[in-house]
Amino acid sequence: MKAKKFDADFDNGKDVTAALDQSKARRPQQKQRRVNVDFPDWMIESLDREASRLGVTRQSIIKVWLAERLEQQTSK
């Protein structure tokens, strides 16, 4: 597909994902690394309650809260 057709299709709201090679797509600064963190029981119970209330996993809420805190720190 030529770039002009791709742009026109995209601008017209057509699905252009079939024209994209997503096999090598990467999200910048999103490389994953595994870390182990020990939390006290009371903290895990609180995290689980909040995660359940929001309908997300414990891991998700930890990531979101850490990201929010890090963004606060960098904006100071």
N, C-alpha and C positions, 0 to 999 in steps of 0.2 A: 504494500500500500504506500502510495506516495504521501509525502508530508502534507501537501495541500488538502488531499482527500481526508487524511487522518484528522487534521485540524478542523475541517468543515464538519465531518461527522461528529467529532467531539463537541464542537460549538452548537450543533443541532440536537445534542442530547442523546445521540446514538451510542450504543455499547461498542467501545473500541478495544475492549480487553483482549479479544481474539487476535488483534494485530500486535500485541505486546509480548515480548519474550520475558516472562517473569521468572525464569529459572535462575537468573543471576541477580535478581532484584535484592537489594539490601536496604535496611533502614539505617541511616547515618547515626552513629553513636548509640546503637541499640544492640551491640554484641552482648550476648548473655554470658555470665560467669556464675557458677554455683558457689554459694557461701553457706556455712553453717552458723547459726546463731542460737544460743541457749537463752530461753525466756523463763521467768518464774511462772508457776502454775496460774497465779492470779491474773497475770498479763495475758496468757493464752486464753483463759476463760473470757476475759474482757474482749479480746480480739475476736473470738469466736461468736460472742453475742452480737457485737457490732457487725461483723461480716454477715451473720444470719439475718439481721435486721435489714441490711442493705441488699441481701441476695447475691453476695459475691463470696469468693473464697478467702480464707485467711491470708494466703499469699498475696492476693490482689490488694487487700486492704493495707497490708504492710507496705507493698510497693507504692501505692498511691500516697499514703501518709508520709513515707520517706521522701518521695519526690516533691511533695508540697513543702516539706520542711527545708529540703535542699534549695528549692527555688526561693523560699523566703530568705535564706541565708545569703544567697548570691545577689539578691536585690537590695540588700542593706548597704 
